[in-house]
């Protein structure tokens, strides 16, 4: 059991003193508008940090001595540092005096006091009587003694424990998380990235444990049950990189090119780090070779922790990881194995981007995370080309960056922050994923080798220092000016302007490519994705039917920041006839959408049908990604062009296009549901998806499936089964049958392609009445706290039978329900969730509400979910809704019921709002789609219940499945649906 020891009382007393009285030590009151940034009048030259801990005994109290040499840059009456949740603080200040004849001496300064500013987490050292106590050019040594308590969350100095099987004892471990503003929880310091300094770190710890830190061990001094470990002095670094770990971990090591790398883990997991060690050694060498900049330290440790902030933290010389992200690189799960390498290589890239050169301030956090994200993938691709990790970059990073939308707070990559909360908020999709995409764009636009050379020079110039974005942009411009080709380009002197147009814009551009077939020119238009008044310098390059090379991705042209820009084909060096296609943004290296005129799209569609491999797979995927916003907002001019482009997909074997097409097919399916075109559309989708479904699920090439296939598998499965492909329904039905009635685990292979939820949902779409009753019987007999029980509740929402849906509603909400199936709020939440996720359930739910509103009104949350459902009301159902809404209102008034929110007004603009886009789509395109499908798809028979329904095997016993993905998914959905803003739903 962890005990804070008798020191806790002292800590509590000290905390009370700090809160109630210590502010009066110096009798200085701080104005409420004092800046939250450190003043620049003083600067830390060197830290001597000594931490003493008995964590080996489970004691959380630790003590510290932070001795800081400070230079006075400008005369001032105060020295300001960060300190947070540190107690028993005692400060001694000495002025350092240089001596011509010997070592420096010091003079005690005894007229000082200190005050806390809790709002800014400052400790302020100042004279008791106000005067300019600290003169410019002087140096002072601050010795600060203090105590603090370790946390159980990964912030500051925190603890964790694990069970040692050899000794059958609980072992306690301490580790640090200083980024972004948590160093101040460990020791008083200048806790901003711009204040770099050298650190001499010393740790006193139990002799049963060892200590590691940023630098190699200098010496260890045992004294009884304790040992003091001294580390070599660090190069200048920011406080957010200060790190140490106190543990009984063991290590495996390898030295290459003078750098010793070690994997530290608990004794029982020691050998699991072999693959991570091998990858680390290869990656550090590859980074040195790629950028021409050597790793500057003698060692780099990788520590597997039970608890860590995020997947990993890039502390200089001492990277910490969640255990599962470091020690499972031999996993049979191919996707996880590669993702763990990418995670490790991201942190190794930080040793250059962020550690060697740090950002002046968190405004430029993207210069850390964007570069580490992108080049983490690039280096992994260099080392393991067979894993096609740049395809994973498209799926895992770029797709998220492209889809970042108005549901979130959007900001520029470079945006000023000040409070701790806002600093933490910078570590988001924009800083990681959008920045990585923008960096990728210019890596290609400026020619890859030249870009990397410029970055190498930038790293050398600012090594051990800090930089801002302008320093980076100037390094790029210097290199471009020295290049024979780029020096001749008119935009080369505008690199700052070019880059700032991307780092200071909130959204991303859409480029419209309109060919003027009469005068052989192209008009490029640009606008912001969300109609914001933003313009960019946009790098463009081209592939055409007559020059179909997609390999050279440097910029052929920079479109200036203007709404329209016309260029002749002759000036572009392009030859095109009237039926030729042009594609802009080769391999989609540029971070923007491209829209084409209809004639050019038809030309592309013809090429896809004749020989799709002539167009790069990334661009094939990009065609559908770029069309997606047009389709979803009914802005596409001719929907038949989209179908002509989709036709070739039955021959598509690359997963990147399938990832993008899946959303488009799902959009069309949802809009065509219950129309005269639905069966023909499903037949069309079955034709497209059958070959790839068979390849992935029925003949998976001896188990050798690529990472991109693993990513796309869930979408393939969903498309195939929802289109009623018999082979898919058989596949998911078999897995579902084995799980529900035999309790056989869903196999690992199925985990590659889809979450358990997807398999089970698809597997119960069509059940006979006997099968459905069998599932209900299993549900009623199951342990209600089990994963299995949750799985059945969650999967039954997917049934397509009206009778079964009504029975399901009765099970969840009915008067004869045990009411233990779900809690009342959960049941109401499922009412809305089933309505939203299963289109076949919508008329059934309206019918159920009509029959049972008197019962449902008893729930305080019924009106809230009824209002949400009303937003999806089809216009043809409005008369029925008006009558039903009036009946509900009258009943509630009669019973004096007071719901949690007011019943939606029948004339509210929200009624039917979320159905309007679909209705508009059908008004505009249904006839076009129907005509195209009639000409393309043979007459499709209606669904046969006898064909689709297969009886699940009789009930039998089997092994139970351990807690797995679906349990977590269920909980996540419950939490999300109970908390999400209703306006988020479309």
N, C-alpha and C positions, 0 to 999 in steps of 0.2 A: 504494500500500500504506500502511495506517495504521501510523505508528510512534509509540510513546509518548515518544520522545526521551530524551535523557540524564537528564532529570528523573526517569525511572522508578526509577533506582537510589536516588535520594534518597527517593522515595516508599516504596519497599520497606523501606529502612533505617528510615524514620520509622515505618512500620507495625510493624516488629519492635520498635522502641523502645516504641511505644505498648502493644503486647501484653505485653512482658516487663518494662518498667521504668518507664514514665511514670506509672503508678498511684502510684508511690512519690514523685512530685514533692512532694506535700503530706503524705505519710505518713499519709493518712487512709484507714481501711478502711471500706467501706460494708457495713452489715448486709444480709443476703440478703433480708430482708423489707421493704426500703425500698420505698415506694410507687412505682409506675411513672408516676404523674401528677406534673406539675410542682407544687411548692409555690406558695402564693399570696402569699408575703411580698413578692415583687418583681414588677414589671410593665414591659414594654417600651413606651417612649414614642415612639421613632423609630429606624428603621434607616437607615443609609447602607451600601448594599451595592455593592461594586465587584468585578466578575468580569473576569479577564483570560484570554483564550483564543487559541490559535493553531490552532483547529480547521480553518481554511482550508488549513492545511498537512497536515492529518490527524493533528495532535498531540492526544493525549487528555488530557494533563496540563493542569490549569487552576489558577490561583491566585485567592484571594479575600481581600478585606478587609471584614469585617463590623463596622461601628461602631454600637453600640447604646446609646442613652440609656435608662437604667433608673431607675424610681422605686421607692424602698423603702417599701412599704405598712406593713410591720410589722418591727420590729427583728429582725435575723437574723444568723447567723454565716456565711451562704453565699448566693451567687447561683447558681441552677441553670438551665442551658439544655440544649437538645438539640444533639448533634453526633454524626454517625455516618460512619465511614470517611473522616474528614478528618484530615490529617496535617500535620506541621511546624507545629503550632499554637503561636502566640506571643500572649500576652494582656497588654495594658496597661490598667490601670484608673485613672481619674481621677475625683475627686469634684468635681461641678459646684457652683460657688458663685455665687449671685446677687449682683449689685452694684447699689447704688442709683444710682451715678453713671455707669455705663457698661455695656458688654457683660459677660456672665457670664464668670467665670474658672474655672480648674480647678486642682486640686491632685493631684499624683501620689500614688497609694497604693502604697507599695513593700513592704509586709509581707505580700503575698498570694501565694498559689500556686494551682495548679489541679490537679484530679484527674479521672480518667475513671471513670465507672460504665458499663461496657460492657453490663451486663444491661439497664439502663434507657436506654442511649444518651444519658447525661448527661455534660456537662462541668460540674464544680462548682468555682466560684471561692470560695476561703475563706482566712482568715488562716493563717499558718504556725503561730502559737500560738492555740489556740481562745479566742475571745472574740466578743462581739457587735460585729463590725466595721462592720456596716451599720445605721445608725439610721433609724427611721421618719421619713419626710418628706424624707430626703436623696435626691439624684439622682446617679447615676454614669454615666460614659461608658466603655464597654468597647470597646477596639479589638482585634479578633481577626484575626490574619493566619494563613493556612493554605493548603494545597494539597490537591488531590484528583484522581482520575482519572474521566473520563467513562465511563459504562456503555454497553453496546450494547443493554440492555433499557430500556424506557421507565420508568425510575425515577430520580428526581433529575435531574441534568444528564446527558443521554445524546446519542449521536451516531447519524447515519445517513449513507448516501452514495447518490448516484445518478449516472448517466452523462449528461453534457452532450453532446448530439449535435452542437452547434455547434462546440465546442472539442475534441470527442473526448477529453475528460478526465473523471476521477472527481471529483465535487464533494462536499465534506463539509459537513454541516449539524449544528448542535447545537440542542437544544430541551429544555424542562424538563417534568417531571411531578412536581408537589409533593403532590398529593392521594393518600392521606390523610396519610401520615407520611413523605413523601420530601423535604420541604424541608430537613430536617436532613442530607440527603446533599449539599446544595448549599452551605449556610452554617449557622453556629451560630445558633440561634434558639429562641424559645419556640414550639415546633412543636405547638401545640394550638389548635383553632379559637377558643377563648374569649379568647386573648391577641391582640386586634387592635391594629394599630399602623400608622403611616404609614411608607412606604418611599420612599427616594430611591435609585434604581437607576442604576448606571453600568456600561457594558460596554466593555471594550477588546478589539478584534477586528481581523482582517485587513481591509485597505482594499478588498479585492475583494469583501468581504461587507458586509452591513448588519445592524444589530441592531434588534429591536423588543421592546417590553415592555408591561406593563400600561397605561402612560400614554404620551401623545405625546412625541416627541423634543423636548427643551429646547434642546440644542445638540450639535454634533459637532465634535471637534477632531482633525484629521489630524496624524499625526507619523510620517513615513516610510511604511513598509509597514503601519502600524497606524493605526487610528482609534479614538478614544474617544467613545462616544455617551452623553450624559447625558439622563435622562428626568425629566419633571416628577414632583413628589411625589404619591404616591397618597393617596386618602382612607384612613381606617382600614380595614384588611382583615386577614384571617387569613393565616398563612404558607402554607396549602395552596393559596392562589390566586396566589402569586408566580410570575411566568412571564416568560421571554424566549426569543427564537429568534435564532440567528446563522446567516445564510444568504446566498445570492446570489439569493434569490427576487425575482420581480417582482410588481407589484400592479395591480389595477384598483380604482377607488374611486368612491364616490358619497356626497354629503353631503345630509342631509335633517333638518330641524328642529334644526340645529346639531350633529348627530352624523355624523361621517365614518366610514363603514364601508368596509373594504378586504378583498379576497380576495388572499392571498399564495400563490403557487405557483411551481414551477420555471418557468424561462422558456418551455419548450416547451409548458406546459399553461396559460399565462396566460389565454387567452381562454375556457377551459373553465369559468371561474368566474362567467360572466355571470348565469346563472340563480340561483346561490347568492347572489350580491350582490343581485339584485332581491328575492329572498325575504327576505334579512336586513333590508333597508331597510323592507319592508312589515311584517315581524314586530315589529321594535323599536317602530315607530309604533303598531301594534295593541296591543302590551303596555302602552304608555303610556296609550293611550285606555281600555283595558279595566280597568286597576286605578287609573287616575288618579294614577299615580306616574311621574315622568319618569325616563328613563335618566340617571344622574348624571355620566357621563364624557363627554369630548369625542369619543372615538373608540371603535370596536369592530372589532378585526381578526379575520379568520378565516383560519387558516393550514392549508394542505393538506400533510401530512407523509407520507413513505413509511412511517413507523413512529409509532405513537401508542398510549397505554394505553387500550384500548377504542376505541369508535367516535369519541369526541370527549371533550374536557376543557374545562370551563367557565371557565377562568381569567378574572378580571375584566379586560375590555377586550382580551383576547387569547385567543380560543378556538382550540384546536388540534384537528385532525381527521385521521383516516386519509384519505389522498388520495381513495380510492374513495367515501368517505361525503360528500365535499364537491363534487367536480368532475363528478359524473355525474347531476346533476339534469335533464339533457336526455336521459337514457337512454331507449331505446325500451321498456325494461321498465317498464311503468306502475307496478307495485308498488314497485320499487326507487326510482323517481323520487319517489314520495310518501313512502316511508319515509325517504329522505335529507332531505327537507324537515322531517319530524317530528323527526329526529335534530338537525338544526340548530336547530329551534325549541325543543327541549328545552334545549339549551345556552344559547340566548338567554334563556329563562325563568329559568335559574339566575342571570342577572345581577341579578335581584331576589331569587329564592329561594336563598339560600346566600351570595351575594356582598354585596348591600346589607344583608341581615339574615342573620347566620350562626348556626349552632347553638352553644349553650354548650359542648356536647361531642358526641361521635359517638353517644351515646345517642339523640340526636334527628336522626340522619342522614336519617330519613324526611321531616323537614320540608324538607330540600333536595330529595331525589330524588323523593319522592311528589308534591310540588307541581310540580316541573319536568316530571315524566312526564305528569301529568294535564293541566296547562295547556299543555304543548307540543302535545298533541292538540287541546285546545279552541281555541287560537289558530289552529292550522292549519285547523281546521274553519271558523272565522270567515272566514279568507282564501280558502279553496278549498272551498266547500260542495259543489261538484260531485264531489269525491273521496271523500265519505262517510267521512272518517277516523274518526269516532266508531264506525262499524262495525268499522274496523280496531282501535280500542281494545278493543272487545269480544273480537275474535279473538286479538289479539296480547298484550294485557295482562290483561284480566279472566279469560280462559280459563285462563291460567297461574296466576293468583292463586287461582282456584276449585279448580284441580286440585292445588295444592301439598299434599302428603300426608306420611304417616309415613315415606316413604322418606328424607326429609330431616330435618335438625334444625329443629324448629319453635320459634319464640320469639315474644314480643310485638313489636310495632312499636317500642315504647320498651323497650329493654333495655340494661343497663349493660355496657360493655366496657372493657378496660384495656390488654391487650397489643396490640402491633402486629398480630399475626395476627388477633386477635379484632376489632380495628378494621376491618381489611380484610374480615373476614367479614360485617360489617354491610351491605355493598354487595351485596345479594342480592334474591331475588324479593320478600321481605317488604318491604324498604325501598323498592323501586321499584314493584312491581306491586300488592301488597296495599295499601300506603299510598295509591297512586293511586286504587284502588277505594274506600277509606274516605273519602278527600277528595271524590271524586265523589259519594258518598252524601250527605254533609252539604252539599255545594254545591247539591244538589237539595232535600234535606230542609229546609234553612233558607231556601229560596227563593234562586234563583241571584243575583239582583241584590243582595240583602241580604248574602249570603255574600261576594260580590266586594267590596262596599263595606267590610265588616269587615276583609277581608284588606288592602285598600288602607290603611286606618287603621293596621293592625298594621305594615305595611311602613314607613309614615311615622314611627310612634312609635319603632321600633327601628332606623331607618336608621343605618348605619355602626356598629351595635352587634351584640350577640348576644341570643338569646332561647331560651326553653325552651317546652315544650308548654303549660304553664299560662299563659304570656303570650299564646299564640295563642288558647287557649280563652277567656280573659277578654275578649279583643278581640271574639270572636264573641258572648259573652254581653252585652257592652255594647250591641252593635248590636241584638240581639234584644229587649232590654228597651225600646229606643226605638221599636220597631215596633208599630203599632197592633194588628195581629192577634196577633203572637207574644207581646206583653207580657201578653195575657190567658190564655195557656196555662199550665197548672199546672207544666209541666216547665222553663219558661224560666229559672228560677233554679238549675237543676241542670246547666248546660252542662258544667261540669267533670266531674261524675259521668258524664254521658252520653258524653263524649269519652273519658274514661279507661277506660270499659268496653270500648272498642274498641282503644285504643292499648296497653293492658296485658293483653289476652287473647291466648292462643296460637292458638286455632283460630277458627272462625267458626260462627255459629248456623244452625240449621235451625228454621224457624218452621212449625208444623203448624196449618193452618187447618181447624177442624172446625165445620161449621154445625149448630146445633141447630134443626132444622126445626119442632119443636113450639112452642118459645117465642121464635122469631125473634131468636136471639142467635148470636154467634160466640165460640167458645173458641179463643184463641190460646195455643199451647204453644211453648216454646222449649227447645232443648237444644244442647249442643256437638256439632259434627260428629263428634268422636271421643270422645264420652261423658265428656269432662273436666268437672269441676265449675265451669263458667263460665256467667255470665249477663250479658246486655247490656241497655242501653236501645236498643230497636230502632225506627227510624222506619218506620211503615207508611202506605201509601196504597192506594186501592182504585179499581178500575174494575169495572163490573157490566153485566149484560145490559141493564139499563134506563138506565144512565149510562155508556156505553162510551167515555168520553173518556180518553185516555192522555197528554194533553199536560201537565197540571198535575202536576208531580212533587214538590211540597213535601209534607212530612209531614202527614197527617190525624190521626195518633195516634202517640205514643211508647209502645210496650209497655215497662212497667217491668221491671227485672231480677228476674223471678220466673218460676217454672216454668209457671204457667198464669195466664191473664188473660181474663176473660169480659166481653164488651161487647154490649149490645143493638143491634139494627139501628137503632132509633130514635136512640140516643145517637150512632151513627156517621153519622146522616143518610142512611141507605141504605134503598132499597126493593127487596125481592127476593121473588119467589114461589118455589114449590117446585122449579120446573124451571130457574130462572135460574142463571147462573154468576156467580161473583165471582173476580176476579184481584187478588192482592196484589203490591205492589212494581212499580208502573208503570214501564215501560221498564227494568226491573231496575236501577234506580239504586241500590237498597240492596244492600249486600254480604252477602247471606245467601241460603240456599236456602229455597224455600217448598214445602211438601207439602200436598196437599188431601185431603179425604175423597173416597171413591169416587164418590158421587153428584155432587159438584161437578165432578170430572174428566169424568164422562159428559156433564154439561151443556156443559163446554168442548169436548169432542169433537164434540158436535152442532153447536156454533157454528162450529167449524173446517170441518166438512163443508158447512155451509150457506153461510157467507161468512167465510172465514178472515181477510179483510182488515180486518174489524171489530176484530180484536185486533192490537195493535202488533207488528211483526215481531220486535222485541227480546224481547217477552214470549212470542211463539210459540217463539222459540229457547229462552227461559228455561224454558218448560214441560218441554222435553226435557232440558235441563241439570239441572234440579232433580229430575227423575225418575231420572236416571242412577244415583245411588248406591243408590236403592231397588231398581232393577232388578238392578244388579250384585251386591247382597247378598241377593237373593231376598226382599226385604221388601215388595214391592208386593203388595197384597191380591188384585187381579184383573188378570191379565195381558191379558185381552181388552180392557180399557180402553185399554191402551197401543196395541194394534193398531187400535182405533177412532180413536185420535188420529193414528196414522200414515196412515190412509186418505187424508186430505186432501192429503198431500204431493205427489201427482201434479199438483196445481194450484199448488204453491208455487214462486214464482220468485225470492224473496228468498234470498240465500245464508246469512244468519245462522242460520235454522232448519236448513238442510242441514248446516252445520258441526256442530251439536249432534246431529242425527238420525244422522249417519254412525256415531258411536260406538255408539249403541243398536242400529242395524242390524247392525253388525259383531259386537256381543255376541250378539245373537240368532242370527246366522248360525253363529258358532262353536259355540254350544250345540246348535243343531239339525243340525249336520253329521252325516251318516250315520244320520239318523233317518228315519222314514217321512214326516216333514213337510218334509224338506229341499227337494225339488223344488217343492212348493207354495209354500214360503217364497220361494224364488228367483223364482218366477213373480210373486209379490206384489211383491217388490222391483223386478223389471223394470218392472212396471206403474207404480210410483211414480217411478222414476228416468228412464224413457225421455224424457219431455218436456224435463227440464232438461239431460240429456245432449245431446240434439239441439241445444238452444239454445246450449250452450256450445261444443260440439266440431264440430258439423256445420254450424251456421249462426250463427257468432259475430258477428252484427250488424255486418258490415263491419270487424271488428277492434276495435270499441269495447266493451271488456269492463271492467266496474267492478272496483275493487280487491277488494271483497268476493267477486266471482266468481272472481278470481284465487286468493284464499285457499281457497275451497271446491272448486276444480276438481279437486284431487288426490283428495279424498274422493268426489266424484261419479264420477270415472273408476274408482276402486277398487270402489265399490258396483256400478256397472254391469257391469264385466267379471267380477267375482267371482260376480255373479248370472247370468252367461252371456248377457248381452244381446248378440245377434249384431252389432249395429252397433258396439258398443264393442270386441268381440273383433276385428272387421275393422279398426277404427281402429288399435288397438295393434299388431295383426299386421302391418299395412302399414308402420308406422314401424319395427317390429322387423326386418321382412324387408329393408327398405332399409338399415338399419344393419348387420345381421349379414352380409348377402351382397353388398351394394354399397358398404358403408362410407360411406353418406350420413349426414351429421349429422342428429340429431334436431332438428327445426326450433325456432326461437325460440318459436313459439306453444305447442309442447308443453312448453317450459320453464315457461311461465306456469302451466300446470295441474298439472304433476307433475314430480318428479325423473325423470331418465333411468331410474333404477332401477325406478320404478313402471311406466313404459311398457314396459320390457323384460320385467319380471316378468310382467305381464299378457299381453304378446305371445307368450310361449312356453308359456302354460298348456296348449295343446292342439297337439301336433305329430304329424304322421304319423311312422312309423318312418323313412322316407326323409329327412324334414326333420330329425329328431333326429340321424341319422347325419351329415347335412350340417353341422349345427352343431358336432358333435364333430370332424369333419374340419377345420373352420375353426379350432376351438380348438387342435387339435394342430399346425396350421401357423402359429399366431400367435406373435408375439414375446412371450415370457413376462414381460417387464418392461413391457408396454404396457397402456394403459388398456383397450383393446379386449379383451385376454386376461382381465383382471379382470372386465370387464362380462359376458363369456360365463359364466365360472365362477359369478359371483354371480347371474345371472338364471336359469340352469338349475335352481336350487333350487325354482323355482315350478312346474315341470311337474307335471301331475296324473296322468300315466300311471305305473302301477306298474312296468312294464317299463323305462321311461325312468329312473325314480327308482333302480331297482336298478343300472342301467348308470352312473348318476351317482355312486352310492356306490362302485362299483368303480373309477370314474375317480379319485375322490378318495382312496380308502382301500385299494383292492384290492392283492393281492400282485403282480399284473402291471402295476400302475400304475408309471409312470416315477418316482414319488415326488418328482418335481420340480413336480408340479401345485401342491401346497401343502406347506409345511413340516409336520412331524408335529403340532405343537401347533395349527396353523391347521386342519389336516384334522379333528382331533378337535373343535375348536371348531365347525366347520361341521356336524359330525354332530349336535350339540345344536341349533345354530341352525336347521338345516333341519327338525328334529323340532318345534321350537317354532313356527316360522313357517308351516309347510305341513302342515295337518291330514291331507291325503291321503298324506303321507309317513310318518305315524306307524306304521301297521301294517307298511309296507315296511321301516322302520328296525329294528323289532323282529325282523322276519324276517331282515334282513341281519346283525344282531348274533348271532342264533341260529346262523346258518350260518358266521359268520366270527369268533367271539369269540376263538378261539385266535390268530388273526392280530392282532386288535385289542388283545389284552392285552399285546402287545409295546410298545405306546405307554405311557409313564409317566403320561400324562394321561387314558387311557381310563376308568379307574375314576371319576375326578372327573366326567366327562361322563355316564357310565352312571348314576351316582347322581342327577345332575340330571334325566336322562330319567325315572328311576324315580318322581320326584315327580309326573309327569303320567300315571302308570299308571292306566288305567281299571280299575274293580273287577272286571269280567268277565275281565280278563286276568291277574288275580293268580295263579291256578294255574300258568299258563305262565311267569310271571315267577319264581315260586318254583323251578321246575325249571331255568330258565336261570341264575338267580343261583347255584344250587348247582353247576351245571356250570362256571361261571366261577370260583367259589371253589376248586373241586377242581383245575381246570387251573392256577390261579395257585400253589396250594400244591405241586402236582407239579413245576412249572417253577421254583419258588423265586423267583417274581416279587415285587417290592416296589414297588407303585404309590405315587403321591404322596399318596394318602389311602386310608383303609380302605373296603372295599366295604360299601355300605349294608346294614344288617341287614334281613332279610326282614320282621321285625315292627316295623321302625322306623315311628313315626307320620308320618315324611316320605314314605313310600311312598304314592303316590296322593294326597298332600295337595292338590296343585294341580288335581286333577281333581274334588275333592269338591264344590266350589261348582257346577260345571257339572252334576254328577250330581244334586245336590240341586235345582237349577233344573229339570231334566227330571222328577225325581220329582214335583215340585210342580205344574209347569205344562205338561208335554208334551201331556197329553190335552186341556187347555183350548185350547192353541195349535192342535193338530191339528183339533179340532172347529171352531174359528173359521175356519181356513184352508179347510176343506172347504166351509163355507157361503159363503165369500167368493171363492175362487179357482176358476175352472174346472179340471177335471181336467187336470193338467200332464203332458205326455208326458215320458218319460225322455230323457236327453241322447243325442244322436246323434253318435257320433264322426265319422261321415262329414260331418255338418253343421258341426261345430265345428272339425275339423281342416282346415287349408288349406295346401297345399304352398307352401313358400317358394320364391321364384324361384331359378333355377339360379345357381351361383356366378359372379360377375363382379367385376371390379376396380372400384375407385372411390376417392374421396378419403378420406383418413384423418381421424378426428376429433381435435382437439387435446385435451389433458388437460382433463377436465371434472368435472362434479358427481359422476358415479358413482365415479370413482377415489377422490375424497375420501370418499364415502359408504362405499365398501368398507373403506377404511382405518379410518374411524371405527367401523364395526361390529366390525372385527377387534379394535381396541383395547378397545372397550367390552365385548365378550363375553369377552375374556381377563382383564378386570380387575373386572367387576361382581360384586357379592356375589350368590351364587345365590339368596339369600332375597328378592332384589328381584323375582324372576319370580313372576307370579301364574298 
